Amino acid sequence: MWLFIIVFVGMLVMETIRCSAAGEKVAAAQAVAIAPSVPVEENRLVPRVENRDGYWVLREEFRAGINPAEKIKLEKDPMKFFVEKEIEKLAKIPFAEIDSSKAGKDDLDTRLKWLGLFHRRKHQYGRFMMRFKLPNGVTNSEQTRFLANCITKYGKDGCADLTTRQNWQIRGLVLEDVPAVFEGLERVGLSSLQSGMDNVRNPVGNPLAGIDPDEIVDTRPFCKALSDYIISSGKGNTSITNLPRKWNVCVVGTHDLFEHPHINDLAYMPATKDGVFGFNVLVGGFFSPKRCAEAVVMDAWVSEKDVVPLCKAVLETFRDLGARGNRQKTRMMWLIDELGIEEFRSEVEKRMPGGAVLQRAGKDLIDPNWKRRTFYGVHPQKQPGLNYIGLHVPVGRLQAPEMLELARIADEYGNGEIRITVEQNLILPNVPTEKVSELMKEPLLQTYSPNPTPFLANLVACTGSQFCGMAIAETKARSLQLVKELDETMECSRPLRLHFTGCPNTCAQVQVADLGFMGTMARDANKKPVEGFDIYIGGRIGADSHLGDIIQSGVPATDLLPVVQNLMIEHFGAKRKA
């Protein structure tokens, strides 16, 4: 009975927080500036935080009505676990003892996220997922081996995932091992710092940066510079660790827009101004249960040298002025809505180093007619005699033995470098032409195929209910089964992007998919509550980006196949196989 009540209440809650995904094109945003609903009062522009002993703290006069996460930060700054090495002390205390008090629970479930540690209380009690900073998605064999060795000791509880922000996550860690893991991370040049909660996520760039014959600019140095600023080269940057909410940034380097700029809080778009190369600026893109919005044009251009200073100014504007009440209304776009884009731009300009004046937008270098390429298979690099090979990783899940094989192959056939894409896949760069044929014979490429089946090729899935306590539905295994059945029964003349996410937080970004599936509670033929999905349709990425809309709600998971088959026929010209 209690289970039914919980499920039924969950269904009611989910009905109230479905994400409204009707998005406007960025082209339209260029023509219409966001204006505040009411004039901005001068006292609204007073910073709400102040520096106290090296930590930024919410001032007393702005603490009314703050959300529980803000109260946890006020009680104890999470960065003290890193800056003051308190994690070493915590790791020596028995887990049950820590978990016996509210303060301890807040440490385990919230504050440790500032160190990239996510306690999986619901499905892996006592174990943590660890997320890393991997600017531009560039990693190497040494780092991959280290991460594989970290999870090997945890057996079935340990695994790794590629994320939609171009980085690694590993699972199964126990708290007592964390100090040793941190030492190892520093040794191989990795950091998990500031990768969760109210922090800046991994800076995303072109996965083909520096090797793509058609790239506009190599995004790697910009993403690296941004990451170095964000975490102060691994020392921790406490000036931006008390944001009102999480925050995403990307640097675009290709006409393909592999970086998905329109769903980032800050996106740098290649542009020229008076013959000088730099970037136009988009701001405010985000997904959340209550609202999803594409980034809007800030009508600003910055030179290459001002990429980091602008990021700093935008972050400090958000830190100083962002709302800290309802967590569903604390992403940066809500601040832009409140102030209006011109006032927001003015506040950013005030925070530019040396009082620099922001120039108006320059000439966009993105070709709006460019056809997005696939990176699967073998492709020549701009460097003569070298190639990159795109590999599909089913739903981004890896086990330790596969990671060790991946590291070996990267060393044996390339220079040890490995790239990660936002679609949870891999690229092996710098493979000499004479080694390609032997590489293609490697057994690992039977699992991580350079030529995936049509519907599997563009499948993205979040963690789902296997590990995530927020998820309403299982995603990875279920999406793989559905795609297998689609490959067996359907054919389509165009690629279809299928995204599965377990809950309205939409970590798998269902609103940008051709067909997106968001976990929810549904009812079966007997009216009993079961796992199900809301189905989104019409999401687009690229120069004509658009956020999809719900076309069907509450489809039981067991009924997905015929529903999806019919949608594919009706909307995408698919046909049933004979």
N, C-alpha and C positions, 0 to 999 in steps of 0.2 A: 504493500500500500504506500509506504513512504517513498519507494522508488518511483511509483507512478506520479505522486505529488511533485517530487523533485523534477521529474521529466516534464510534467505538464507546466509547472511554473517556468521552467527553462524555455519551453515553447512560447509562452506568453512574452517573456523577456526578449527572446530573439525577434519576435514580431515587431517589437517597439524599436529595435536598434538596427534593423536592416539598413545597409548602406545605400543611400541614394546615389546612383552611379551615373546619372545623366551628366556627362562632361561636355564642356565647350572646347572647340579647337583653339590651339594657341594662336592661330591666325586671327581669330575673333578677338582674343585677348589683346592683340596688338592695337586693335582699333578702339577698344573700350577700356578706359582706365577704371580701376576699382575706386569708388568714391565712398567715404564714410557715410553712414546713415544719418549721423548728426555731427555738427562741428566738433573738432577735438579741443577739449579744454586744456589750458596750459598745465594744470596740475596732473593731467593724465600722462604727461611726458616726463614726470619725475621718476628717476630710476627706483625700482622697487627692491633692489638688492644693494648690499655694500660689502666691501672687503673687510673682514675681521680676521686678523692673524693668518692671512694667506688663504682663507676660504671665503667664498662669496655666500652671504647669508641674507635671507629675506628679512627686510626691516620690519620692526614691530608694528608700525602703522598700516602695513599691508597684509597682515596675517589673518584677518577676519575672513571666514568662509573658505579657507584653503583646503585642498583635498588631502586625503590620508598620506599620499606619497610625500607631499610637502612637509607634513608633520614629522614623518620619519627622518627626512633630511635635516630638519631643524633639531631634532633630538640628538643627532650625531651625524656629522658629515661623513658620507660613505668613503670618501677618498682617504680618510685617515687609515683605513685598512692597508692602503698601499704606501702613502707618503710617510706615515709613522710606523710602518711595518707591523701593524696590529694583526695582520693576517697570520703571521708566524705564531703569535700567541694563541689566536683562535684555533688554529689547526691542531694544537696540542690538547685542547679540551675535548673530552668525550662528546660525541655528537648529541646523544640523548640529553646531556647536561645543558648544552647550548639551547636545545630545542624546548627546554622545560620552562622558559620564560618568554614573555612577549618581546623583550628587547632582543633575546637570542633568535627568536623566530624572524623578527624584522631584519636581523643581520643575515640570516640564512636565505630568506626569501626575497629580500629587496636590496639591502646595501651591497652585498657581494656582487650584484650585477654590474656595479661600477668597475669591478675587476674582471668582468667578462665571465662570471660564474653564475649559472642559473640552476638553482635547486629544483629538481623535478619531484616535488613533494607528492603529487598525485599518483604518478605512474612509476617513479624510480626513487622512492623515498630514501634519503641519505646519499643520493648520487647527484652529480652536477653535469650539466652541459657547459662546455667552455667555447666561447666565440672569440675570433681573432681579428686583428687589424691586418689587412693584406692589400695595401693600396694598389689600385689598378688590377687586382686579381692576379698579381705575379708572385709565384712561389717557386720552390726548387726542390730537388731530390732530397737534400739534407733535411729541410723542414718537414717534408712529407714522411721521411723515415722516422723522424723524432715523434711526430704525432701518431704514427702507426704503432710505435713502441709504447707510447703512453697508454693506448687503449687495449693493447694485446693482453695485459695482465687482468683486464676486467672480463674476459671471456665474452659470453653472450650479451653482457650488459654494455660492452664497449663497441662503438661504431663511429663513423664520421659522416658528415653531410657537407655537400657543396650548397651554398646559399644563393639567394637571389640578389645578394649584394657582393658577389664575387669573392667570397672567402670561405674558409673552413670553419666547421663546428665539430667538436668531438664530444662523445657522450660516455658516461659511466664513471667519471672521476669521483673519488671520495676526498673529503676535506683534508684528511691527514697527508695526502700526497701533494697538495697544492703548492707548498713552498718549493719542493723539489722540481715540480713542473715549471714554476716561474723561473727557476735557475736555468733549466734547460731551454726555455723559450728565449731567454736573453742570449744564451750561447749560440743559438741558430738564427738569431735576428728576427724573432717574432714577438708580438705583444698581444695580450688580450685586454689591455687597459681601455676603459671608457667605451666598451662595446655594447652596453645594455642600458636600459632605463633612460634617464634624461641626459643623454649624451649624443655626440655626433657618431653616426655609423661609418662603416668603411667607405672611403672615397672611391667611387666607381669611375672607370675609364674604358677606353676602347680595348677589348681583349686582344686585338691585333696590333696594338700600339708599337711602333718602331719597326715592324716587319711587313706592314700592309702597303703594297704598291699604290693603293688609292687613298691612303689616309690624308687628312687635311693637316693634322698636327700630331706629334707624338705626345700622348697624354700622360705617360709615365712620370716625367719629372714634376708635372703639376700635382698629380695625385700623391706622389711621394712628399712634396713640399707641404701639401695640405695635411697629410697624416702626421708629418713631423711637428707641425704647428699644433694640431689637435691634441696629441698626446705628449708634446714637448720631447720628441725623440725618445719616448719610452719612460720619461721621468714623471709624467703626469702633469696635465695643464689644468690646475684648479680654477683658473679664471673662467673656464667654460664647462665646468662639470655640474653646475647647478642651473641647468636650463629648465624652462617650464615643461618641456616634453622632448621626445627624441627628435632627431634632425638628420636629414640626408643630403649629401652633396655629390655631384658628379661633374666630370669634365668631358666634353664631347670632342672626339677627334676624327669622326668619320661621317660621311653622308648617310650611312646605314642607321645611325642613332642606336647602336647596340647598347648605349648607356642608359636609355630610357629617361631622357632629361625631364620630360613633362610630369614625372611623378616624384621629383626631388624637391626638397625645400630650397636648394640653391643649385642652379645648373649653369655652367659656363658653355656658351655656344660660340664656335669660331666665327670671327668677324674682323673686318678691317675698318680703321678710322683714319682718314687722311693718309691712306697708303701704309699705315702701320698695322701689323697683325696684333690681335688681342681677342677679347671675348665679349659678346653681348651677354646679358644676365637675365635669367628667368628665376622667379622666386615663388615659393608657396605650395608646390605640388605635394600631395600627401594622400594616404588612405587611412581610414579609421572606421570603426563600426557606425558612427553617427553620420559621417560625411566623407566623400571622396572628391578631390578637386585637382585639376591640372594646374601646373605652374603658370604664372602670368608674367608678362613682360615688365621689367622694372624700368625700361628705357634708360639703360646705363651700359657703358662700354668701359672695359678696363684693359690696360696693357698686360703683357705677360708678367711683368714684375709686380703688378698689383693684384694678382690672383689671390695670394694669401692675405694681404691687407684688407681686401674687400670681404673675404670670408670672415675675418676677425670682426670687421665692423658690423656685418649682418648678424653674426652670432651674439655680439654684445648688445645689439638693439633688441634681439629676441630675449636675451637673458634679462635685460634691464626692464623691459616694458611688457613682456608676455604675461597673459593671465595665468593664475595658479589655482583656480577654483575647480569647476567641473573638468575632469581629465579628458572628456570627449570634446572639449572646446579650448584646448591649450596648445594645439599645434600652431605653427607660425602663420598659416594662412588666416586664422581667426584674428590675429593681431593686424595683419594687412587689411582685412575687411574692416576692422574697427577704425584704423587710422586713415585708410585710403592709401592708394599706392604712392601718391606724391608725398604725403606726410611721412610714410614709411621710408621712402627714398631719402627724404630730407634727414631723418634720424640716422640712417645709415651713413650719409655723407658727413654728419657731425662727428661720427666716430672713426672716420678715415684718418690714418696717421698724418700728422702735420697739417691738418685742415685741408687736405686735398679735395678739389672739386671733382665730383663725378661727371664725366662726360656723357652726353646723350648717346643712345645706341648707334652703332656703326652699321656697315653693310654686312648682312648675314652671308656666310659662305656655304651654308647647307644647300645642296641641290634638292629642291622639293620634288623633282621628278625621278630621283634616284630609286632604283629597284633594290630592295634590301637583299643582300647576299646571304648564302649559307656558308658556314665555316666547316661543315663536315667534309671529311675526305682529305685528299692531298692538294695543296695549293702552293704555288711558287711565292716565295718572299721577295721583297725588294732587293735583298742581298743575293747576288747571282750564285746559283748552285745550292741554295738552301730552300727548304720547304717547311710549311707548318701543316700539321695533321689535326683535324678536328675530330674529337671522339665523343660519342654519346654515353653518358652515365645515367642509367635508368633511375629516374626521380632523384638523382644526386646522392644516392646512398652508397657508401663504400665500407668495406671491412678491412681490417689491418693487413691480411695477406695480399689483398688487391693493391693497397697503398704501397706496400713494399715492392711489389712487381712494377707498379707505375714508376716508382723512384728508380728502379734498376733500368727500365726502358728509357727513361729520360736521360740517364747517364750514358747508356750504351749507344743510343742512336742520335742523341742531341747533345746539348751542353749542360744538361741537368735542369734546365728551366721548364716550368709548367705554368700554364695560364688557366684561369677559371673564368667562366662566363656567367652572366646574370641569369641564364637559363639552366644553371646547375650542370654544366658540361665542362669538358676539358679541351685544351689545345696544347699540343706538343710542338714547340717551335724549333727552328735551327737544325733541322734534319737534312744532312747532305743527300742529294739526289741519289747517289749510289747506294745509300742505306735504306731507301724507302721500301723497296720490294721485300727485304728481309723483315723490316718492322711490321709490314702488313701481315706477315705470317705468324706473329707472336700470338700465343694462346689468349693473352689478356684482351686482345682486340676482338675476340669472339664475344666477350662480355661488354666491353666498351667499344662498340662498333663505330667505325668511320662511315658506315652506310646504314643507319638505322631505318627501320620500316617507316612508312609515311606518317602514320599517326603517332608513333612513338617518338619521332624526331623532335617534335615541338611540345612535348609533355613536360609540365612543371608541377611539382607537388610539394606542399609544406610538410612539416613533421607529422601533423595529424595526431590522433588520439593515442597512438602507440607510446609517445613520450610527453606530449604537450598537454598540460592540465587545462589549457584554454579551449582545446579542440573539442568540437561536438561530434565530429565524424572522423573515421579512419580514412586516410588519403592515399598513402603511397602504394600499398598493396592493392587497394581497390581501384585506383587509377590505372595501374599496370594491367590488371585483369580486364578492365573495360577497353583499354587500348588494344590489347591482344584480340579481343572479340571484334573490335572495329576493323582491325587489320585483316581479320579472317573473312569478314562479311561485307565490307564497304570499300569503295574506291572513289577518289576525288581528284579532280584535275588541278587543284591548288593546295598548297600546304595549309594545314589547320593547326592553330595553336590552342592547346587544351591545358587549362590551369585548374588545379584542385587545391582548395584551401579549407582547413578544418573549422574555421570560425570567422565571424565578421571582422576580425583584425586583418584579414586578407594578406597574410604574409606571402602567399603565392600570387598575389596581384591578379586576381581573377578578372578585374575590370578592364585589363588590357588584352585579354584573350579573345580569340574568335568565339570560343565557347568556354565559359568559366563556371566552376562548380564550387559553391560556398556551403560548408557544412551547416546543417540546421536540424531541428527535430521535425519529423514528418509523421504521417499516420498511414498505416498499411490498409489493405482492403477490409480488415476487421476493425478499423478505427483505433488500433493500438499504436502507441508512440514508438517510433523506430528512427534509426539514423537516416538522414536524408540530405538533400542538397537543393539549394536555390540555384537555378541555372541562369547565367548571364550570357548575353550575345552581343556581338558587334564591336568589341574592343579593338582598337587599332594602335599600332606603334609606328614611329617614323614621323615624317614631316606633317602628315595629316592625322596625327594622333587623335584618338577619341576614346572616352571611357564607355564601356558597355552598359547595357541596361538589363534588368531582370526580365526574362521572358517566361519563366515558369518557376513557381515557388513550391517548396516542400515536396519534392519528388523522392519517394523512398529509394534508398541506395540500391535495393534489389531490382528496382524498375528502371534503372538508368538506361540500359542498352536500347530498348525499343524507342524510348523518348529521344535519345541522342541520335539514333539512326534517322528518325523522322525529321529532326531539326537539320541534320546535315543535308538531307534530300531537299527540304523546303528552302533553306537559306544559302546553301553553299554548292548546290548543283551536284551533290554526291549521288552515286548510284549503288545499288546492291550488286554484289558479285554474282555472276551466274552460278 
